[in-house]
């Protein structure tokens, strides 16, 4: 029997990727990145503003990799924070018409709803205890515009679809990257009246997990079973363990890591700091990682400016864990963009990577790429072909 699964978050808290460690699935066959779906017009981007209030989780215990529910609710559900959250949402909302609040529990969701009503906002709450007929009525009124603000507790993170949500208030701190993406993702459907959704992160989840375009799967439970943390050598781009002080490939000495606290800024939820580079040509080749002795695909994008440097991208589809997961998503995006066909290649052949490189060297290079500075090197975020291949 063969089983095929579809999910936007292929990992679970405490278990890592759902294709590893004896899980029901064996491999990720058609991965795609959030940034790619936004760039191709399938999802709406999020915009975030650094809020004036961030809920404190100090003293809240953890169990199974997540905050203990009753301790979290007691910590964050207080009148002062609830008042400040609602006041800031009203101030920043402008003419946005569909607000969605994610809260820590029933009492928290009801308290936020009550504060909204006291400020003149038409608001309702749905929880697991809300009868189905009542929930259906509330959601119908929300979608019809008769209710502006909807608060909820662990109900609308999945299976709820209303594209015109244009403001999300995260009032539920979580250690789960999947839950974080599911909450923020409620605002990423294409809308009839605007091109984005505003996210106000009162829960500190952006700082906790990073932009949703760069969230990494959680590690599997157990000592030493997760993916080793890695970094990239600034001189030769070798992937090395995060603890390495001298690159074993070129001898580069890594500077001491700064100990500055993380500072958040507006729009950190999508990590929007792009630069565009016009591409003259590309060249695909194979290189071996000297630390793992594993071959990887490499592509050099030649800058169209005469004085420009090339940008190199490393695609580690033969590596394990998260590196392989991201590499497969990247390769799929490139193949779709340039119109190449590698479906006839033998994935079990020892020449598989060489065969892919040969096919792609005959394909059309992107006209431009969007890149982001990462140390002294650039990371490729997006590739554009104009006109689109096959159009």
N, C-alpha and C positions, 0 to 999 in steps of 0.2 A: 504494500500500500504506500502511495506517495501522498504527502501532505504539503500543501502550499499555504503559507500564511501571509497576511497583509497587515502592516503596521507602520505608523509614522515614528514610533519610538522602539527600535529593536533591542531594548535592554530593560532590565527590571532591577529595582533597588535590592542590593544584596546578592544578586545573581549575575550581573554583568550582561554581556550580549546573549540573546536567546538562542544563538547558534553555537554556544560553547558550553563546556563543562557538563556534557551529558543531557543537554536540553532537548526538547522535542524536535528542533530544527537543526540541520547539519551545516547550512551555509546561507549566506546572504547573496541572492542571485541578481537582484535588480535594485541596488541601493541608489538613493537620490538625496541630494543635500537641500536643506531649506533655502540656502542662498541661491541655488540654481533655480528652484521653483519660483522664487521671487523674481529673479532676473528674467525668466522666460514668461512671466506674466500669469502664472498659475496661482500664486499666493500674493496677498497684499502685505506690504512691509509694515513693521511695527515702528512706532516712534516712542521714545521714553523720555521722561523728564525726571530729574533728580528730585525726589520729594523732600519736603521739610521735616517729615516725621518718618522714622524707621522703627518698627516694632522690635523691642528687645527680647532676645531669647536667653538672656543671661540666667543661669540657674536651672534651665529646662533640661531634664534628662533625655537620654536617647535610648531606644530599644529597637533592635533589628535594623539599625542604620537610619531610623527616623525619630523625630521628636515624639516623646510620650504625649499622647493626645490631651489628657486631662491637665497635665502640667503646662502644655503650650496654651491651651484655652485660658487657664488662670492667669498666665503671664501677659497675654496680649489683649484680652477683653476687659478694657477699663474705660471709664467714661471720658477721661481726658484725651486719650489717644483716639477714641472713636470720634469725638468732636473735631479734633484736628484733621483727621483723615477726611471726613465729610466736607469740612470747610475747604480743604485744598482741592478736592475733586470738583466741587462746585465752581471754585475760582478758575480752575484750569480747563474745565469742560467746554466753555463757550457754547456753541450751538450744537454740540454733539448730542445725538438723540437716543442712543441705546447704551446704557452703562451696565457693566457686569462686575460684581464684587465676588471675590473668592475669600471666604472666611474660615476660621479654624474650627468652628462647631456651630450647633444650632443656636445656642445662646448668643454667640458672637454675631451670627448672621441676623438674628432678630434685633440685636442692639443697634447694629449699623442701619438696618431698615428703619428703626424708630427714629434715629437721629436724622436720617434723610427726610422722613416725613415731617419732622419738626422744623425743617428748613424749607418746607414747601415743595419738596420733590415727590412726585408720585412714585412710590416704591413698594415692592413686594419681596417676599422671601420664599424660597423653596428648599426643603430639606428631605431627608429620607423618610421622614414621618408625614410629609404632605400627601394627602390622599390623591390618587391618580387623577380623578376628575378635576380636583382643585388645581393640581399642578398643570394639567392640560389647559385649563382656563387661564391661569396666570401667564403661561408661556405664550398662549395665543394673543393675549392682551399686550404682552411685551413686544411681540413681533408686529403687532398692528399699530404700535406707537402710543397705546393708551397707558402704558407703564414705561417710565423712563429708566428707572434703576431697578435691577434685580440682584438681590443678594442670595448666596447659596452656601451650603456646607457639604462638600464632597458629593455633589449631585451632578453638576453641569461640567465636570472636567472631561468627560467622554460622552459620546452619543448625543450631544446637543449641537444643533446646527442652525445658526442664524447669521448669515453673512454680514448683515449691516451693523453688527456690534462695532462701535467706534471708540469705546473707552473701556479699558479693563483696569480694575483696582485690585492689585495683589495684596491681600491682607492675611495671607496664610503662609508663614514661613515653612519651608520644606527642605529636607536633605535629599529628596528624590529628584534627580534631573529629569526623569520621565514626567513626573507630575508637574514640574515647573514648565516644561515644554507644552504639556497638554493644556495647562491653564492659559499661558500666553497664546497658544495656538488657536484658541477660540476666536481671536481677533484677526486671523490671517486669511479668512475667506474674502474673495473679491466683493467689493461693495457697490451699491447702486448710487451712492451720494458722495463718496470721498475715496481717496486713493490709499488710505492708511488707517491704522488704529493706534490710539494713544494708550500707552501702558504706564500706570503709576505704581511703582513697586515699593509699597510701604513695608513689605515683608523682608527686604534685603536679599531676594533670591538672585538678582542679577550679579551682585557682589559675590554671593555664595557659589554660583555655578558658572558665571560668565555669560556672554552673549548667547542667545539660543542658536546662533549659527555655528558655535564652537563648543557646545556642550559635549563632554566625553562620557561614554557609558560608565556606570559605576563598576568598581572592581567586584569580582566574585568573592564571596565569603571564604575565609580560611587564610592561614598564614602563608604568605608568599605566592599565592596563586594568581594574583592580579597581574596586569601588564606592568612591566617596569617603566618608571618615568624616564623620558628621554629628552634630549635637547639636541640642537643642531650646531655643529662647529661653524663659527663665523668665517673661517678661512677656506675650508674645503667642503662644507655642507655635510660632513659625516654625521650620521645619527649615533649618538653615544648616550650612555646612562647619565641621568641628571647629576649624579654625584661625581662624575669624572672632572678632574681639574686640568688635565693636559690631554689634548686630542691624540689618540694612539695612531691616527692616520698621518697627521702633518706636524704634530708637536705644538699646536696652538695652545696657549695658556688661557683658560677661561677666567675672566675677571670675577671677583667676589660678587655674589648676588646682593643687590641692594636690599636693605631691610626696611624700606619705606612702606607705610600702610597703603593698601589699595585705595585709590581715589576714584570715585565714580563721577561720571559726567553725563549730561543729557545725551540721549540716544545710545547709551552703552548696550542696550538690550539687543541691538542688531550689529554692533561693532562697525559702525559706518565711518571708515577713514580711508576711502579708496583713492588710488591714483590710476590714471589710464595711460597705457603705453601702446603705441601703434607698432604692429609687428610686420617686419619685412619677410621673414621666413622662419621655419622651425626645423630642428633636426633631432631625430629620435635615435637613441643608442642604449646599450646595456652597461651597467656598472655594478660592481660587487661591493656590498657593504663589508668593510674590513673587520668590523666587530662581530658580525653574525655570519659572514661568509655566504650571504644570500644575495642572489642577483636581483636587481631592481631596474625598472624602466626609467629612463631619464629623457627629458626633452628640453632643448635650449630654444628659447624664443629670442630671435634676433631683433633688437630695437631698430625701428625704421629710421630713427635719427642717426645721422652719420657718426656722431660722437657718443651715442648711447651704448650702454653696456647690455649684455644679454641677461636674461632671467632664466634660471634653471628650475625645473619642477621635477621632483622625485616621486615615483609612483610605485609603492612597495606592495604589489599584489601577491607576492610570495611570502611576505612576512606573516606573523601571527597576530591575532587579537585586533585591537583597535586600528593599528597601522594598516592592516589588510582591509578592514572595513572601510576606512576613509579612502584608501587607494582604489578600491572597486567602484566607489561612488564617483571619484574623479575620472577614472577611465571611461565609465559609462557616459558621463557628461561630454567628454571629448569626442567619443565615437558618435554620439547623437549630433553634436555640433558640426563635425566635419563630414558626416555622411559615410564614414568608412564602414566596412563590413568585415568583422572578424569571426562571424558565426561559424564559418567553415574550418577555422583553425583547430588543431588538435590540442586541447587544453592539457593533455597528459604528456605531450611531447617535451623533450628536454630543450627543444628549440622554440618553445612557445613564445617567450619574450622576444626573441629575435624575429619571429614571424610577425608579431604585433608591430614591432618597430618598422619592419619592411613595409607593411601595409600603410602605416601612418605616415611614413616618409613620402609616400605617393599621394597622400591626401592633402587637401587644401589647409594651409595654416590659418589660424584666426586672423582677422584684420586688426584686432586690438585685444588687449587683455586688461583686466582690472587687477591691480596688485596692491598689497599692503606691506609696509615695512615691518620686518620681524628681525630685530637685531641689525646686522649689516646686510642681510639678504631680504629678498621680497618673497612673499607668499602669494600665489595666484588664487584669486577669488572667483574670477569669471573670465570666460573667453567668448568673443563675439565674432561671428562670421556675417558679413554684409555684402550682397544680400544673403539671407540664410540659405545654407546648402539645401537643395531640393525644393526651394521655393519657386 
